Amino acid sequence: MRILMGLIWALVGAILGFSAGALVSMAIVTVTNASNREGAHGYLMLALGLLGALVGIVIGLLLYGRSAPTGASLAYFGSGSLGLAGAVAAAGFGLWVYMYLQERPVTYEDRAMADLEMELRIETANVPNAADSANWFNLEVQTSTTRPEGHASWTGRRTEGAYTIIPVTQGPLYRAGSRVIVVRIANRQDEAFMPPMKRVPDPKADWSSWYKPTSVDPPYGVVPPVPLKPMFELRYRVRRYGDER
């Protein structure tokens, strides 16, 4: 209980101190008729407000200590300081969690973004020969908040034995706790891949192993006459934007 009460005294002191600092900054601006170029007034108010908040916290903890029974002032001051440290630690942890869970494009120390390179492997016998064969499938890299599509390079396809390999690139790559790569094949079936991938993948890593889909489902509302079988396998690597490998 003493920790909570000490925290309340510290917070009240911070609020009053910030308000006092802001009022002082306003008085300085008014008396000196200072220029507000590039938001100088706001920066001064913030600086003096934060300084006032720090002074207010110290004063609040000292007053809380003085409110204690005889001989317990130091214990009360320590309890208040402990409560304040706990609140700061909790706020810092919450901010860290928020920043960690936030999905945004992967960037590295030099601000370079990343592309997710993938290759889809399919038996050549299952590849259509029509002129518009490049449009017979599409790919999405799904996270909890994003659905970016991959761009298939049909002209860059190649054959390896009985298989056709189709390159697909998705960029920029988003940092995410998990990804589901969904390949939709015309109106036939959807194949979902969940290859293990770090939240911020290593751009120096080479191609992964080939992965089979974790599920194969018909399009919404379609009941297949026979059980569906996977058609694709997938592997991936991460490339820093602009790198050629």
C-alpha positions as a printed NumPy array, in Angstrom:
array([[  0.   ,   0.   ,   0.   ],
       [  2.873,   2.358,   0.824],
       [  4.37 ,   1.688,  -2.62 ],
       [  1.091,   2.628,  -4.314],
       [  0.66 ,   5.759,  -2.235],
       [  4.237,   6.783,  -2.926],
       [  3.666,   6.318,  -6.645],
       [  0.565,   8.529,  -6.466],
       [  2.532,  11.278,  -4.694],
       [  5.267,  11.036,  -7.345],
       [  2.764,  11.2  , -10.216],
       [  0.969,  14.183,  -8.694],
       [  4.334,  15.896,  -8.287],
       [  5.215,  15.125, -11.918],
       [  1.937,  16.564, -13.195],
       [  2.226,  19.723, -11.117],
       [  5.909,  20.095, -12.01 ],
       [  5.242,  19.691, -15.727],
       [  2.438,  22.246, -15.556],
       [  4.686,  24.682, -13.706],
       [  7.478,  24.224, -16.23 ],
       [  5.084,  24.803, -19.115],
       [  3.771,  27.99 , -17.484],
       [  7.321,  29.24 , -16.957],
       [  8.125,  28.625, -20.628],
       [  5.023,  30.55 , -21.685],
       [  6.06 ,  33.434, -19.443],
       [  9.578,  33.44 , -20.927],
       [  8.201,  33.472, -24.476],
       [  5.829,  36.323, -23.651],
       [  8.417,  38.486, -21.89 ],
       [ 11.21 ,  37.958, -24.438],
       [  8.93 ,  37.898, -27.508],
       [ 10.981,  34.937, -28.724],
       [ 10.63 ,  33.676, -32.278],
       [  8.692,  30.484, -32.882],
       [ 10.856,  29.47 , -35.818],
       [ 10.753,  25.702, -36.438],
       [  8.527,  25.226, -33.382],
       [ 10.949,  26.723, -30.845],
       [  8.124,  27.572, -28.425],
       [  6.977,  23.972, -28.318],
       [ 10.491,  22.628, -27.742],
       [ 11.046,  25.117, -24.895],
       [  7.737,  24.167, -23.303],
       [  8.547,  20.458, -23.547],
       [ 12.059,  20.896, -22.142],
       [ 10.992,  23.005, -19.166],
       [  7.94 ,  20.808, -18.628],
       [ 10.075,  17.662, -18.401],
       [ 12.54 ,  19.403, -16.111],
       [  9.653,  20.541, -13.928],
       [  8.231,  17.017, -13.897],
       [ 11.541,  15.59 , -12.626],
       [ 11.738,  18.243,  -9.906],
       [  8.075,  17.594,  -9.054],
       [  8.71 ,  13.863,  -8.673],
       [ 11.538,  14.467,  -6.212],
       [  9.473,  16.98 ,  -4.243],
       [  6.475,  14.624,  -4.229],
       [  8.571,  11.753,  -2.84 ],
       [ 10.143,  14.014,  -0.215],
       [  6.729,  15.26 ,   0.898],
       [  5.476,  11.667,   1.045],
       [  8.415,  10.821,   3.263],
       [  7.673,  13.752,   5.534],
       [  4.049,  12.601,   5.853],
       [  5.232,   9.375,   7.468],
       [  5.1  ,   8.706,  11.203],
       [  8.169,   9.664,  13.196],
       [ 11.177,   7.561,  12.221],
       [  9.572,   6.106,   9.067],
       [ 10.326,   8.91 ,   6.614],
       [ 13.196,   7.076,   4.908],
       [ 11.117,   3.898,   4.564],
       [  8.242,   5.852,   3.008],
       [ 10.608,   7.633,   0.617],
       [ 12.101,   4.277,  -0.399],
       [  8.667,   2.741,  -0.949],
       [  7.647,   5.66 ,  -3.155],
       [ 10.862,   5.399,  -5.151],
       [ 10.296,   1.668,  -5.593],
       [  6.752,   2.278,  -6.851],
       [  8.002,   4.891,  -9.316],
       [ 10.751,   2.562, -10.58 ],
       [  8.201,  -0.207, -11.052],
       [  5.882,   2.081, -13.013],
       [  8.736,   3.229, -15.253],
       [  9.817,  -0.377, -15.832],
       [  6.247,  -1.432, -16.674],
       [  5.847,   1.457, -19.109],
       [  9.175,   0.64 , -20.753],
       [  8.253,  -3.028, -21.067],
       [  4.867,  -2.137, -22.558],
       [  6.52 ,   0.134, -25.105],
       [  9.023,  -2.587, -26.005],
       [  6.238,  -5.144, -26.484],
       [  4.288,  -2.708, -28.66 ],
       [  7.308,  -1.985, -30.847],
       [  8.183,  -5.679, -31.065],
       [  4.692,  -6.789, -32.07 ],
       [  4.159,  -3.956, -34.523],
       [  4.269,  -5.159, -38.108],
       [  6.263,  -2.922, -40.409],
       [  8.748,  -3.388, -43.259],
       [ 11.981,  -5.092, -42.245],
       [ 14.881,  -2.635, -42.259],
       [ 18.537,  -3.186, -41.481],
       [ 21.222,  -0.956, -39.988],
       [ 21.83 ,   0.808, -43.3  ],
       [ 18.047,   1.35 , -43.726],
       [ 17.93 ,  -1.177, -46.561],
       [ 14.621,  -3.042, -46.879],
       [ 14.246,  -6.712, -47.642],
       [ 12.536,  -8.785, -50.321],
       [ 11.23 , -12.286, -49.811],
       [ 12.35 , -14.444, -52.717],
       [ 10.452, -17.663, -53.282],
       [ 10.489, -20.472, -55.784],
       [  7.502, -22.668, -56.531],
       [  8.203, -26.163, -57.841],
       [  5.532, -28.027, -59.78 ],
       [  5.53 , -31.009, -62.089],
       [  5.79 , -29.709, -65.634],
       [  2.898, -31.953, -66.673],
       [  0.595, -29.848, -64.443],
       [  1.616, -26.498, -65.948],
       [ -0.922, -25.137, -68.463],
       [  0.219, -24.394, -71.986],
       [ -2.268, -21.6  , -72.685],
       [ -1.008, -18.152, -73.612],
       [ -2.399, -16.69 , -70.379],
       [ -0.814, -19.378, -68.208],
       [  0.99 , -16.659, -66.207],
       [ -2.373, -15.744, -64.64 ],
       [ -3.455, -19.165, -63.538],
       [ -2.205, -18.729, -59.97 ],
       [ -1.473, -15.929, -57.479],
       [  0.391, -15.804, -54.181],
       [ -0.174, -13.862, -50.944],
       [  2.152, -13.583, -47.956],
       [ -0.321, -13.223, -45.119],
       [  0.455, -11.854, -41.644],
       [ -1.932, -10.764, -38.912],
       [ -2.358,  -7.307, -40.487],
       [ -1.022,  -7.494, -44.048],
       [ -1.852,  -9.355, -47.267],
       [  0.879,  -8.359, -49.762],
       [  0.935, -10.229, -53.048],
       [  3.966, -11.834, -54.613],
       [  5.023, -11.109, -58.181],
       [  5.68 , -14.197, -60.255],
       [  8.32 , -14.053, -62.979],
       [  6.78 , -16.317, -65.58 ],
       [  9.488, -15.416, -68.085],
       [ 12.111, -16.414, -65.512],
       [ 10.786, -19.95 , -65.067],
       [ 13.087, -22.87 , -65.688],
       [ 12.874, -26.63 , -65.778],
       [ 14.755, -29.091, -63.606],
       [ 14.086, -32.661, -64.621],
       [ 10.36 , -33.297, -64.432],
       [  9.705, -30.009, -62.605],
       [  9.13 , -26.385, -63.556],
       [ 10.518, -23.784, -61.147],
       [  8.691, -20.425, -61.016],
       [ 10.392, -17.492, -59.203],
       [  8.179, -15.226, -57.063],
       [  9.239, -12.049, -55.218],
       [  7.357, -10.197, -52.478],
       [  8.614,  -6.887, -51.182],
       [  8.973,  -5.141, -48.936],
       [  9.054,  -7.984, -46.433],
       [  7.196,  -7.22 , -43.205],
       [  8.447,  -8.245, -39.792],
       [  5.86 , -10.596, -38.34 ],
       [  5.516, -13.303, -35.731],
       [  4.178, -15.764, -38.285],
       [  3.471, -15.881, -41.985],
       [  1.141, -17.977, -44.101],
       [  2.019, -18.102, -47.776],
       [ -1.128, -18.87 , -49.75 ],
       [ -0.988, -19.99 , -53.378],
       [ -4.353, -19.836, -55.134],
       [ -4.515, -21.962, -58.257],
       [ -7.193, -20.572, -60.601],
       [-10.556, -21.736, -59.266],
       [ -9.182, -25.12 , -58.369],
       [ -7.574, -25.042, -54.916],
       [ -5.697, -22.988, -52.308],
       [ -2.408, -24.275, -50.931],
       [ -1.146, -22.784, -47.643],
       [  2.518, -22.932, -46.615],
       [  3.865, -22.12 , -43.163],
       [  7.651, -22.424, -43.49 ],
       [  9.614, -21.623, -40.314],
       [ 10.832, -18.05 , -40.619],
       [ 12.258, -15.652, -38.035],
       [ 10.393, -12.456, -37.264],
       [ 13.323, -10.588, -38.84 ],
       [ 14.879, -13.149, -41.188],
       [ 18.616, -13.345, -41.871],
       [ 19.396, -11.735, -45.26 ],
       [ 22.631, -13.768, -45.478],
       [ 20.872, -17.125, -45.294],
       [ 20.696, -19.162, -48.486],
       [ 17.697, -21.004, -49.888],
       [ 15.628, -22.959, -47.398],
       [ 14.596, -26.549, -47.882],
       [ 11.617, -27.36 , -50.07 ],
       [  8.348, -27.303, -48.12 ],
       [  5.056, -28.94 , -48.902],
       [  1.79 , -27.13 , -48.131],
       [  0.361, -27.608, -44.657],
       [ -3.165, -27.566, -46.058],
       [ -4.906, -27.827, -49.417],
       [ -8.439, -26.428, -49.573],
       [-10.998, -25.818, -52.316],
       [-12.172, -22.257, -53.053],
       [-14.921, -20.955, -50.788],
       [-18.238, -22.676, -51.467],
       [-16.753, -25.356, -53.724],
       [-17.026, -29.04 , -52.857],
       [-14.364, -31.038, -54.742],
       [-15.524, -34.304, -56.298],
       [-12.317, -36.041, -55.149],
       [ -9.791, -35.282, -52.382],
       [ -7.392, -32.523, -53.374],
       [ -3.688, -33.187, -53.716],
       [ -0.927, -30.574, -53.408],
       [  0.587, -29.362, -56.657],
       [  3.33 , -27.011, -55.451],
       [  6.38 , -27.117, -53.23 ],
       [  7.982, -23.911, -51.981],
       [ 11.344, -22.684, -50.783],
       [ 12.465, -19.17 , -49.859],
       [ 15.328, -16.863, -48.993],
       [ 15.542, -13.226, -47.903],
       [ 17.42 , -10.664, -49.992],
       [ 18.352,  -7.144, -49.029],
       [ 16.699,  -4.816, -51.503],
       [ 19.056,  -4.083, -54.384],
       [ 21.383,  -7.02 , -53.701],
       [ 22.035,  -9.392, -56.553],
       [ 22.842, -12.968, -55.647]])
